């Protein structure tokens, strides 16, 4: 029997870098929202081994997080690793949208369901943390405030689902490189350890929409500033880079305005552009 796992993209609505752990991981405070843009993973059990195919010709297969998550699940569940995966890649790669992390979370969650829930939520969370910093967020299934290296997840489901336009310039940025270039001497961790959670009516996007990594990515690729300017010119209330980039998103008051802006930007032929909306899954 074939099973389908859905792996949504995300944007970082707030991202502050607080410091580093002795092992080199960065400590952060971030607000992330899952989106209706999603990869799909098709799984068929059996076959005596783990196999993966993908419709993206440049995506590595051997070290793909789909297989990493599958191996981790089967080992934790005490089962023989077997099954065939096909990854339908709709989220741009190395884009700051969490595609690989979301794929891993979808595999953990999906395999656990297919095999009768042998692992509890705490064990799944630990497996997710071992795989990558963003993976635990995707297990939460809702907008969430995340701290530590991202593994401390506080769901914030009452946060409004935003209407966005995602714009990707067509090149990738290495997450590891961007974090390595970030200058921690410019930070004061005491100023950014917590967001106050206002009521929905009092949310101020200008206060929330912050990304410390922009100074690195925008310096390396100044054309990202052009994308922000285009989004604002198309009516966005605000524009921000997601994660380590290079995808930039604009926030719009209405879904119709977001669709019109995405169409206008895409029609220029310079960048990939798509409307998106926040979801809970």
C-alpha positions as CSV (number, residue, x, y, z in Angstrom):
1,X,0.0,0.0,0.0
2,X,1.3,3.4,-0.9
3,X,1.3,6.2,1.7
4,X,1.7,9.9,1.2
5,X,3.5,12.2,3.7
6,X,3.2,16.0,3.4
7,X,6.2,18.2,4.3
8,X,5.3,21.9,4.5
9,X,7.8,24.7,4.0
10,X,8.3,27.4,6.7
11,X,9.3,31.0,7.1
12,X,11.1,32.5,10.1
13,X,9.0,35.5,11.1
14,X,11.6,36.3,13.8
15,X,15.2,35.0,14.1
16,X,17.7,36.2,16.7
17,X,21.1,34.6,17.3
18,X,21.9,34.5,21.0
19,X,25.3,32.7,21.2
20,X,26.9,29.4,20.6
21,X,27.1,26.1,22.4
22,X,30.5,24.4,23.0
23,X,29.8,22.0,20.2
24,X,29.4,25.0,17.8
25,X,25.6,25.0,17.4
26,X,24.1,28.4,17.5
27,X,21.6,29.3,20.2
28,X,18.6,31.1,18.8
29,X,15.1,32.5,19.4
30,X,12.9,32.1,16.4
31,X,9.2,32.3,15.4
32,X,8.4,30.0,12.6
33,X,5.2,29.4,10.6
34,X,4.4,26.4,8.4
35,X,3.1,27.1,4.9
36,X,0.8,25.6,2.3
37,X,3.8,25.1,0.0
38,X,4.9,21.5,0.6
39,X,7.0,18.6,-0.6
40,X,5.2,15.2,-0.9
41,X,6.9,11.9,0.0
42,X,5.4,8.7,-1.3
43,X,6.2,5.6,0.7
44,X,5.7,1.9,-0.1
45,X,6.7,-0.6,2.7
46,X,8.7,-3.7,2.1
47,X,11.4,-4.7,-0.3
48,X,14.2,-5.6,2.0
49,X,16.1,-2.3,2.0
50,X,15.6,1.5,2.0
51,X,15.4,3.2,-1.4
52,X,14.8,6.8,-2.4
53,X,14.1,8.5,-5.8
54,X,13.4,12.1,-6.4
55,X,12.1,14.3,-9.2
56,X,14.8,17.0,-8.5
57,X,17.9,16.0,-10.6
58,X,20.4,17.9,-8.5
59,X,19.3,16.7,-5.0
60,X,21.7,14.3,-3.3
61,X,20.1,10.9,-2.6
62,X,22.6,9.0,-0.5
63,X,22.8,11.6,2.4
64,X,19.2,12.9,2.0
65,X,17.4,13.5,5.2
66,X,14.5,11.3,4.1
67,X,16.8,8.3,4.4
68,X,18.4,9.7,7.6
69,X,15.0,10.0,9.2
70,X,13.9,6.6,8.0
71,X,17.0,4.8,9.3
72,X,16.6,6.6,12.7
73,X,13.0,5.6,12.9
74,X,13.5,1.9,12.1
75,X,16.5,1.7,14.5
76,X,14.5,3.3,17.4
77,X,11.4,1.1,16.7
78,X,13.5,-2.1,16.5
79,X,12.3,-2.9,13.0
80,X,14.1,-4.0,9.8
81,X,14.7,-0.9,7.6
82,X,12.7,-1.5,4.4
83,X,10.6,0.5,2.1
84,X,10.7,2.7,-1.1
85,X,10.4,6.5,-1.0
86,X,9.8,8.9,-3.8
87,X,10.3,12.6,-3.0
88,X,8.3,15.2,-5.0
89,X,10.4,18.3,-4.4
90,X,8.2,21.5,-4.5
91,X,10.1,23.5,-1.9
92,X,13.2,25.2,-3.4
93,X,16.5,23.7,-2.3
94,X,18.9,25.5,0.1
95,X,16.4,28.3,0.2
96,X,15.8,29.0,3.9
97,X,12.4,27.4,3.8
98,X,13.3,24.3,5.8
99,X,12.5,21.7,3.0
100,X,15.0,19.1,4.1
101,X,14.1,19.4,7.8
102,X,10.4,19.2,7.0
103,X,11.0,16.1,4.8
104,X,12.7,14.4,7.8
105,X,9.9,15.3,10.2
106,X,7.3,14.1,7.7
107,X,9.1,10.7,7.4
108,X,9.4,10.3,11.2
109,X,5.7,11.2,11.7
110,X,4.5,9.2,8.7
111,X,6.4,6.0,9.4
112,X,5.3,6.1,13.0
113,X,1.7,6.2,11.9
114,X,2.1,3.6,9.2
115,X,3.7,1.2,11.7
116,X,1.1,1.6,14.5
117,X,2.7,4.4,16.6
118,X,5.6,2.3,18.2
119,X,7.3,5.6,19.3
120,X,5.9,8.2,21.6
121,X,6.1,11.9,21.1
122,X,9.1,12.4,23.3
123,X,11.1,9.7,21.4
124,X,10.1,11.2,18.1
125,X,11.2,14.6,19.3
126,X,14.6,13.3,20.4
127,X,15.1,11.6,17.0
128,X,14.1,14.9,15.3
129,X,16.6,16.9,17.4
130,X,19.4,14.5,16.6
131,X,18.7,14.9,12.8
132,X,18.6,18.7,12.7
133,X,17.7,21.9,14.5
134,X,14.6,22.7,12.5
135,X,13.2,19.2,12.5
136,X,11.4,19.3,15.9
137,X,9.5,22.4,14.8
138,X,7.9,20.5,12.0
139,X,6.6,17.8,14.3
140,X,4.6,20.5,16.2
141,X,2.4,21.2,13.2
142,X,1.7,24.8,13.9
143,X,3.3,28.2,14.2
144,X,5.8,27.9,17.1
145,X,8.3,29.9,19.1
146,X,11.6,27.9,19.3
147,X,14.6,28.3,21.4
148,X,17.8,26.5,22.3
149,X,19.2,25.3,18.9
150,X,15.5,25.1,17.8
151,X,14.6,22.0,19.7
152,X,12.7,23.7,22.5
153,X,9.3,24.2,20.7
154,X,6.4,26.2,22.1
155,X,3.5,26.0,19.7
156,X,1.7,29.3,19.1
157,X,-1.4,28.1,17.2
158,X,-3.3,31.3,17.9
159,X,-0.8,33.4,15.8
160,X,-2.6,34.5,12.7
161,X,-2.0,32.7,9.4
162,X,-0.2,35.3,7.3
163,X,-0.7,35.9,3.5
164,X,2.8,35.8,2.0
165,X,4.6,36.0,-1.3
166,X,7.8,33.9,-1.4
167,X,10.5,35.1,-3.8
168,X,13.5,32.9,-4.5
169,X,16.4,34.3,-6.7
170,X,17.3,30.9,-8.1
171,X,20.6,30.3,-6.2
172,X,21.2,28.6,-2.9
173,X,23.0,29.7,0.2
174,X,24.7,27.3,2.6
175,X,23.1,27.4,6.0
176,X,26.4,26.4,7.7
177,X,28.3,29.1,5.8
178,X,25.9,31.9,6.7
179,X,26.0,31.0,10.4
180,X,29.8,30.8,10.3
181,X,29.9,34.3,8.9
182,X,27.7,35.8,11.5
183,X,29.6,38.0,13.9
184,X,28.4,37.3,17.5
185,X,30.4,40.2,18.8
186,X,27.6,42.5,17.5
187,X,25.0,40.8,19.6
188,X,23.6,41.5,23.1
189,X,21.8,38.2,24.1
190,X,19.9,39.9,26.9
191,X,18.0,42.0,24.4
192,X,16.6,39.1,22.4
193,X,15.9,36.1,24.6
194,X,12.1,36.3,24.5
195,X,9.2,37.7,22.4
196,X,6.3,39.1,24.3
197,X,3.2,37.4,23.0
198,X,0.6,40.1,22.4
199,X,-3.0,39.4,21.6
200,X,-3.8,38.8,17.9
201,X,-5.2,42.3,17.6
202,X,-2.0,43.9,18.9
203,X,0.6,42.0,16.8
204,X,3.0,44.5,15.3
205,X,4.8,43.0,12.3
206,X,7.4,45.7,12.3
207,X,8.5,44.6,15.8
208,X,8.3,40.8,15.1
209,X,9.8,40.7,11.7
210,X,13.5,40.5,12.5
211,X,16.3,38.3,11.1
212,X,19.8,38.6,12.4
213,X,21.2,36.6,9.5
214,X,20.1,39.1,6.9
215,X,23.3,41.2,7.4
216,X,25.3,38.2,6.3
217,X,23.2,37.0,3.3
218,X,22.4,40.5,2.0
219,X,26.1,41.5,2.1
220,X,27.0,38.3,0.2
221,X,24.2,38.6,-2.3
222,X,23.0,42.3,-2.6
223,X,20.3,41.4,-5.1
224,X,18.3,40.2,-2.2
225,X,17.7,43.8,-1.4
226,X,16.2,44.3,-4.8
227,X,13.7,41.5,-4.0
228,X,12.7,43.2,-0.8
229,X,12.2,46.5,-2.6
230,X,10.1,44.8,-5.3
231,X,7.9,43.2,-2.6
232,X,7.3,46.5,-0.9
233,X,6.6,48.2,-4.3
234,X,4.0,45.5,-4.9
235,X,2.2,46.4,-1.7
236,X,3.8,44.2,1.0
237,X,3.4,45.5,4.5
238,X,6.9,44.3,5.2
239,X,9.6,42.0,3.7
240,X,12.1,39.8,5.3
241,X,14.6,37.0,4.4
242,X,13.6,33.6,5.8
243,X,16.2,31.7,7.8
244,X,19.7,31.8,6.2
245,X,18.1,32.7,2.9
246,X,18.1,33.4,0.1
247,X,14.3,33.3,-0.1
248,X,12.6,36.6,0.8
249,X,9.0,36.9,1.8
250,X,6.5,39.8,1.8
251,X,3.6,40.0,4.1
252,X,0.3,41.1,2.6
253,X,-3.1,42.1,4.2
254,X,-5.2,39.9,1.8
255,X,-4.7,36.7,-0.1
256,X,-5.8,38.3,-3.3
257,X,-3.2,41.0,-3.1
258,X,-0.5,38.4,-2.5
259,X,-1.6,36.4,-5.5
260,X,-1.5,39.5,-7.7
261,X,2.0,40.5,-6.4
262,X,3.4,37.0,-7.0
263,X,2.1,37.0,-10.5
264,X,3.6,40.4,-11.2
265,X,7.0,39.4,-9.9
266,X,7.0,36.0,-11.6
267,X,6.0,37.6,-14.9
268,X,9.2,39.6,-14.9
269,X,11.1,36.4,-15.4
270,X,13.9,37.2,-13.0
271,X,12.9,35.2,-9.9
272,X,10.7,32.3,-8.8
273,X,7.7,33.8,-6.9
274,X,4.7,32.1,-5.3
275,X,1.9,33.2,-2.9
276,X,1.7,31.2,0.3
277,X,-0.4,31.2,3.5
278,X,0.4,30.0,7.0
279,X,-1.2,26.7,8.0
280,X,-1.7,24.4,10.9
281,X,-1.4,20.7,10.0
